[in-house]
Amino acid sequence: MRERSSDSRFSAVADNLKRIEENIAEAKLKAGRNDEVRLMGVTKTVDPEVVNFSVWQGVKLLGENRVQEFLGKRDAYEGDPEIHFIGSLQTNKVKYIIDKVSMIHSANSLHLIEEINKRAAAAGLTMDILIEVNIGEEESKSGIPPADVMSLADSIGELSNVRLRGLMAIPPVDTDGSSERYFAQMQKLFSDLKAKTSGDGHSLVDTLSMGMSGDYVQAIMHGSTIVRIGSVLYGYRKYN
Ligand SMILES: *Cc1c(COP(=O)(O)O)cnc(C)c1O
Protein backbone atom coordinates (compact mmCIF):
# COMPACT_ATOMS: atom_id res chain seq x y z
CA MET A 1 0.00 0.00 0.00
CA ARG A 2 1.27 3.41 -0.91
CA GLU A 3 0.94 6.13 1.64
CA ARG A 4 -1.38 8.98 0.96
CA SER A 5 1.54 11.40 0.76
CA SER A 6 3.24 9.39 -1.95
CA ASP A 7 -0.01 9.13 -3.89
CA SER A 8 -0.10 12.91 -4.15
CA ARG A 9 3.56 12.86 -5.11
CA PHE A 10 2.72 10.55 -7.99
CA SER A 11 -0.29 12.50 -9.17
CA ALA A 12 1.75 15.72 -9.15
CA VAL A 13 4.29 14.08 -11.47
CA ALA A 14 1.50 12.93 -13.79
CA ASP A 15 0.06 16.46 -13.93
CA ASN A 16 3.49 18.00 -14.46
CA LEU A 17 4.29 15.60 -17.25
CA LYS A 18 1.06 16.34 -19.05
CA ARG A 19 1.71 20.08 -18.87
CA ILE A 20 5.32 19.72 -20.06
CA GLU A 21 4.26 17.53 -22.99
CA GLU A 22 1.66 20.13 -23.97
CA ASN A 23 4.25 22.91 -23.75
CA ILE A 24 6.67 20.92 -25.90
CA ALA A 25 4.02 20.27 -28.53
CA GLU A 26 3.01 23.93 -28.54
CA ALA A 27 6.63 25.12 -28.85
CA LYS A 28 7.23 22.73 -31.74
CA LEU A 29 4.15 24.03 -33.49
CA LYS A 30 5.24 27.62 -32.95
CA ALA A 31 8.72 26.82 -34.24
CA GLY A 32 7.25 25.02 -37.25
CA ARG A 33 9.08 21.82 -36.34
CA ASN A 34 7.94 18.29 -37.00
CA ASP A 35 11.15 16.52 -36.02
CA GLU A 36 11.44 14.87 -32.63
CA VAL A 37 12.03 16.70 -29.35
CA ARG A 38 12.78 14.22 -26.59
CA LEU A 39 11.86 14.84 -22.99
CA MET A 40 14.53 13.65 -20.57
CA GLY A 41 13.62 13.18 -16.91
CA VAL A 42 16.56 14.38 -14.80
CA THR A 43 16.56 12.10 -11.78
CA LYS A 44 19.02 13.61 -9.32
CA THR A 45 17.69 13.34 -5.74
CA VAL A 46 14.46 11.72 -7.00
CA ASP A 47 13.39 8.41 -5.41
CA PRO A 48 13.49 5.47 -7.81
CA GLU A 49 9.79 4.76 -7.23
CA VAL A 50 8.93 8.24 -8.45
CA VAL A 51 11.29 7.83 -11.39
CA ASN A 52 9.59 4.51 -12.21
CA PHE A 53 6.20 6.13 -12.06
CA SER A 54 7.31 8.76 -14.57
CA VAL A 55 8.61 6.01 -16.84
CA TRP A 56 5.23 4.26 -16.69
CA GLN A 57 3.66 7.58 -17.58
CA GLY A 58 5.77 7.81 -20.71
CA VAL A 59 9.16 9.32 -19.86
CA LYS A 60 11.38 7.04 -21.91
CA LEU A 61 14.68 8.80 -21.38
CA LEU A 62 16.43 9.52 -18.06
CA GLY A 63 19.40 11.77 -17.32
CA GLU A 64 21.85 10.89 -14.56
CA ASN A 65 24.19 13.42 -12.93
CA ARG A 66 26.14 11.57 -10.32
CA VAL A 67 27.91 8.27 -10.75
CA GLN A 68 27.49 7.20 -7.13
CA GLU A 69 23.80 8.05 -6.92
CA PHE A 70 23.11 6.40 -10.28
CA LEU A 71 24.86 3.15 -9.33
CA GLY A 72 22.85 3.05 -6.12
CA LYS A 73 19.53 3.57 -7.89
CA ARG A 74 19.75 1.78 -11.21
CA ASP A 75 18.84 -1.68 -9.93
CA ALA A 76 15.56 -0.25 -8.70
CA TYR A 77 14.65 1.20 -12.10
CA GLU A 78 11.87 -0.53 -13.99
CA GLY A 79 10.40 -0.29 -17.43
CA ASP A 80 13.73 -0.31 -19.28
CA PRO A 81 14.23 3.44 -19.76
CA GLU A 82 17.05 4.72 -21.94
CA ILE A 83 19.69 6.33 -19.73
CA HIS A 84 22.12 9.11 -20.58
CA PHE A 85 24.85 10.52 -18.37
CA ILE A 86 24.66 14.34 -18.13
CA GLY A 87 26.69 15.31 -15.06
CA SER A 88 30.31 16.24 -14.68
CA LEU A 89 32.33 13.08 -15.10
CA GLN A 90 35.77 12.40 -13.66
CA THR A 91 37.99 10.26 -15.85
CA ASN A 92 38.45 7.69 -13.07
CA LYS A 93 34.68 7.12 -12.93
CA VAL A 94 34.13 6.43 -16.63
CA LYS A 95 34.67 2.70 -16.13
CA TYR A 96 31.70 2.46 -13.76
CA ILE A 97 29.14 3.78 -16.23
CA ILE A 98 30.52 2.85 -19.64
CA ASP A 99 28.22 -0.15 -20.13
CA LYS A 100 25.26 1.32 -18.25
CA VAL A 101 24.38 4.42 -20.28
CA SER A 102 23.82 4.89 -23.99
CA MET A 103 25.05 8.47 -24.32
CA ILE A 104 27.32 10.87 -22.43
CA HIS A 105 26.27 14.54 -22.77
CA SER A 106 29.08 15.95 -20.67
CA ALA A 107 32.14 15.20 -22.81
CA ASN A 108 34.09 18.33 -21.95
CA SER A 109 37.77 17.59 -22.61
CA LEU A 110 39.81 15.53 -25.03
CA HIS A 111 41.36 13.80 -22.02
CA LEU A 112 37.93 12.62 -20.84
CA ILE A 113 36.88 11.63 -24.35
CA GLU A 114 40.04 9.55 -24.77
CA GLU A 115 39.24 7.74 -21.55
CA ILE A 116 35.66 7.12 -22.73
CA ASN A 117 37.09 5.76 -25.98
CA LYS A 118 39.49 3.46 -24.13
CA ARG A 119 36.83 2.10 -21.77
CA ALA A 120 34.33 1.69 -24.59
CA ALA A 121 36.87 -0.33 -26.56
CA ALA A 122 37.55 -2.53 -23.53
CA ALA A 123 33.80 -3.10 -23.11
CA GLY A 124 33.41 -3.87 -26.79
CA LEU A 125 31.08 -0.98 -27.57
CA THR A 126 30.94 2.44 -29.19
CA MET A 127 29.78 5.27 -26.95
CA ASP A 128 27.69 8.14 -28.26
CA ILE A 129 28.89 11.48 -26.94
CA LEU A 130 27.92 15.14 -27.03
CA ILE A 131 30.49 17.90 -26.70
CA GLU A 132 29.56 20.05 -23.73
CA VAL A 133 29.97 23.66 -24.80
CA ASN A 134 30.63 26.48 -22.35
CA ILE A 135 28.56 28.79 -24.50
CA GLY A 136 28.59 31.68 -22.02
CA GLU A 137 32.38 31.27 -21.62
CA GLU A 138 31.92 31.35 -17.87
CA GLU A 139 34.91 30.72 -15.58
CA SER A 140 32.77 28.73 -13.19
CA LYS A 141 31.43 26.30 -15.76
CA SER A 142 32.93 23.34 -17.49
CA GLY A 143 32.70 22.82 -21.21
CA ILE A 144 34.63 23.52 -24.37
CA PRO A 145 34.89 27.14 -25.54
CA PRO A 146 32.74 27.56 -28.68
CA ALA A 147 35.82 28.43 -30.75
CA ASP A 148 37.40 25.04 -29.98
CA VAL A 149 34.44 22.83 -30.88
CA MET A 150 35.40 22.14 -34.49
CA SER A 151 38.98 21.13 -33.73
CA LEU A 152 37.76 18.85 -30.93
CA ALA A 153 35.32 17.28 -33.39
CA ASP A 154 38.30 16.55 -35.64
CA SER A 155 40.12 14.82 -32.79
CA ILE A 156 37.03 12.77 -31.95
CA GLY A 157 36.98 11.63 -35.55
CA GLU A 158 40.26 9.81 -34.87
CA LEU A 159 38.80 7.71 -32.07
CA SER A 160 37.12 4.50 -33.11
CA ASN A 161 35.00 3.74 -30.03
CA VAL A 162 33.23 7.06 -29.57
CA ARG A 163 30.72 8.53 -31.96
CA LEU A 164 29.99 12.25 -31.97
CA ARG A 165 26.23 12.84 -31.86
CA GLY A 166 26.12 16.58 -31.24
CA LEU A 167 26.30 19.29 -28.61
CA MET A 168 25.09 20.02 -25.10
CA ALA A 169 25.00 23.27 -23.16
CA ILE A 170 23.88 24.83 -19.93
CA PRO A 171 23.72 28.49 -20.91
CA PRO A 172 23.91 31.32 -18.41
CA VAL A 173 20.83 33.34 -17.71
CA ASP A 174 21.31 36.63 -19.51
CA THR A 175 20.88 40.05 -17.92
CA ASP A 176 17.39 40.27 -19.38
CA GLY A 177 16.53 37.02 -17.62
CA SER A 178 16.67 34.83 -20.70
CA SER A 179 19.12 32.46 -22.33
CA GLU A 180 17.89 33.44 -25.77
CA ARG A 181 21.10 34.60 -27.41
CA TYR A 182 23.04 31.62 -26.11
CA PHE A 183 20.48 29.24 -27.52
CA ALA A 184 20.77 31.03 -30.85
CA GLN A 185 24.57 30.67 -30.74
CA MET A 186 24.25 26.97 -29.95
CA GLN A 187 21.85 26.50 -32.83
CA LYS A 188 24.36 28.06 -35.21
CA LEU A 189 27.27 26.02 -33.83
CA PHE A 190 25.18 22.84 -34.14
CA SER A 191 24.32 23.54 -37.73
CA ASP A 192 28.00 24.29 -38.53
CA LEU A 193 29.02 21.03 -36.86
CA LYS A 194 26.41 19.11 -38.82
CA ALA A 195 27.64 20.58 -42.08
CA LYS A 196 31.26 19.87 -41.20
CA THR A 197 30.72 16.23 -40.21
CA SER A 198 28.08 15.19 -42.70
CA GLY A 199 29.26 12.25 -44.74
CA ASP A 200 32.44 11.70 -42.73
CA GLY A 201 31.31 8.13 -42.13
CA HIS A 202 32.02 8.38 -38.42
CA SER A 203 29.84 11.02 -36.75
CA LEU A 204 26.07 11.15 -36.67
CA VAL A 205 25.35 14.68 -35.58
CA ASP A 206 21.64 14.83 -34.81
CA THR A 207 21.40 15.80 -31.14
CA LEU A 208 21.27 19.25 -29.56
CA SER A 209 20.79 18.88 -25.81
CA MET A 210 19.66 22.16 -24.26
CA GLY A 211 16.79 23.56 -22.25
CA MET A 212 15.92 22.84 -18.61
CA SER A 213 12.92 23.52 -16.38
CA GLY A 214 13.08 27.29 -16.75
CA ASP A 215 13.81 27.62 -20.44
CA TYR A 216 12.93 24.50 -22.42
CA VAL A 217 10.30 26.24 -24.54
CA GLN A 218 12.88 28.80 -25.65
CA ALA A 219 15.41 26.04 -26.32
CA ILE A 220 12.94 24.23 -28.58
CA MET A 221 12.45 27.45 -30.53
CA HIS A 222 16.20 27.23 -31.23
CA GLY A 223 16.32 23.64 -32.37
CA SER A 224 16.87 21.66 -29.17
CA THR A 225 16.26 17.92 -29.68
CA ILE A 226 16.54 16.87 -26.03
CA VAL A 227 15.20 18.97 -23.18
CA ARG A 228 16.54 17.96 -19.77
CA ILE A 229 13.84 18.47 -17.18
CA GLY A 230 14.19 18.00 -13.43
CA SER A 231 12.33 20.27 -11.05
CA VAL A 232 9.22 21.11 -13.06
CA LEU A 233 8.65 17.38 -13.56
CA TYR A 234 9.67 15.80 -10.24
CA GLY A 235 9.30 18.80 -7.95
CA TYR A 236 11.56 21.18 -6.14
CA ARG A 237 14.81 19.72 -4.84
CA LYS A 238 16.95 21.08 -2.03
CA TYR A 239 20.28 20.69 -3.77
CA ASN A 240 21.81 20.18 -7.18
C1 LIG B 1 19.82 19.34 -12.80
C2 LIG B 1 20.11 19.38 -14.24
C3 LIG B 1 19.09 19.58 -15.19
C4 LIG B 1 17.66 19.82 -14.80
O1 LIG B 1 17.53 21.02 -14.09
P1 LIG B 1 16.07 21.62 -13.77
O2 LIG B 1 16.28 23.07 -13.77
O3 LIG B 1 15.70 21.06 -12.43
O4 LIG B 1 15.15 21.17 -14.83
C5 LIG B 1 19.44 19.56 -16.54
N1 LIG B 1 20.70 19.35 -16.94
C6 LIG B 1 21.71 19.15 -16.06
C7 LIG B 1 23.07 18.92 -16.60
C8 LIG B 1 21.44 19.16 -14.70
O5 LIG B 1 22.44 18.96 -13.84
The ligand as an ORCA input file, in Angstrom:
! r2SCAN-3c Opt
* xyz 0 1
  C      19.820     19.344    -12.804
  C      20.114     19.380    -14.243
  C      19.094     19.584    -15.185
  C      17.656     19.819    -14.803
  O      17.526     21.017    -14.094
  P      16.075     21.620    -13.766
  O      16.281     23.073    -13.772
  O      15.701     21.061    -12.429
  O      15.151     21.169    -14.835
  C      19.435     19.561    -16.537
  N      20.699     19.353    -16.941
  C      21.705     19.150    -16.064
  C      23.074     18.924    -16.599
  C      21.444     19.159    -14.703
  O      22.444     18.964    -13.844
*
